[in-house]
Amino acid sequence: MEDKIVKIFINQLIGKNIKTNDTWKKMVKKGRKLANIDLDKIVEIPMSLQGLKACKVLSGEGIKVNITSISYSAQALLAARAGADYISPVIENIKGIDTVKEISEMFKREKIKTKIIFEKKEMPLYTANYA
């Protein structure tokens, strides 16, 4: 099966005021507030235990969630299992690119529909759909 690349516009992502040190209840409250503004928006939540709990609640309510700051494939799997529609791996060097490849292969193998969003300096924001 051929990989499909779909462009995502930066203005669809919201949630920069959701912080890693927020409790999951605070993240849910902020996420709901942001989603009430526009249901087409994607709420960004940082990768953490609290973020995963918030993702589970918000995605259960039909709110689109992007888990950010993914550094390892295990984190990507946890985010997907929590209901994230999107994940954003950290890509700072070649190791980050290898991690994205590893996540992509794992998502294909496990038939996970979560999409990968990544940004490189020389290209606009894209999401790779590996479903």
N, C-alpha and C positions, 0 to 999 in steps of 0.2 A: 504494500500500500504506500502510495506516495504522500509525503508530508505536505500539508497545506499551510501556507503562510497568509495570515490575515492582518491587515493594518488596524491598530487600535489608536484612537486619538487621545493624546495626553489629557485633554479636558474631560474625558470620561472618568478619570481616576480622581477620587476625592478621599480625604481622610488624613491629611498631613497633620491635623491636630490630635490624632489618636497616637498616644505615646506608648513606648515599650513599658514604662513603669505604671501605666494605668491598670486598674483592676479589670477583670473581664466584664464585670457589671458596668463599669464606666465606659469601656469600649463599646459594649452593646448599646448603651444609652446614646453615645455620640454617633455610632453607626446608624441607629434608627433615625436620629435627627437628620443626618446627612441624606439618608435614603428617602426621607419624606420630602426633601427638596426636589428630588428628581429620581424616580425609580430606575432610569436608564444608567445612572451613575454606578461606578464600581467602588465600593468602600475599601480603602487600603488599611490593613491591620498588620502591625509588625509581628514577626515570628517570635513567639514565646508561648509558654504554657497558658498564660492568660489570653493571649491572642487566639490560640487554638480553641479555647472554651468559647470565646466571643464569636469566632467564626462558626462554630457548630450552631449556636443560637441564631445568628443572623441569617446564615444560609438556610436554616430550617424555616425561616420566615419569608424566604424567597428573595432576600437581599443579596445582590452579587458582591462577592468578596474576593479581594486580592491579598494574599499573604505575602508580605515583603521581607526582604533581608534573609532569604533562604541561602544558606552556605553549604549544606550537605544534602545528598539525595534522601537520606532518612527524614530530614525535615520536610522535604517536598512530599514524601509519602504521608507523613502525619497531617500536613495541611490538606492534602487531597482527601484523606479519610475524614477530616473534620468538615468537609463540604466546600472547600475553597473552589471557586470557579476559575481562579487564576493564581499563579504563584510568580514571584519575581526573584529569581536567583541573583546573588551578588556576582558581578562579572568585573573583576579588577585586573585579571591577568589570565594567562593560558589555563591555569587550574580552574578558574571560574568557567571557562568555555568547556573544559572537560566535564565539569559538574553538570552543566546544562545538557551535554550529550548523554551523560549517564542517567539523568532524570528523564530525558526524552525516551531513551531505550526502556527504562523501567515502566514508564507510563504506557508505552506500547505493549509491553509484555503483560502487564497487569490489566490492560484495557481500561485505563483511567482516563476520564474525559477532561480533567483539569488542564487548562491551557498554560503555557509558559510565556511570560512577558519578559522581555529583556531589552536593554538599551545599550548601544555602543555609541561612542562619540561620533563615529563616521556614518551612522545610520539612524533613521528615526525610530520611534518606539514601535515594536512589532510583537505580535503574539504568535507562537507556533502551535498549531492545533495538531496534537498527536493522537486524537481519538480514532 
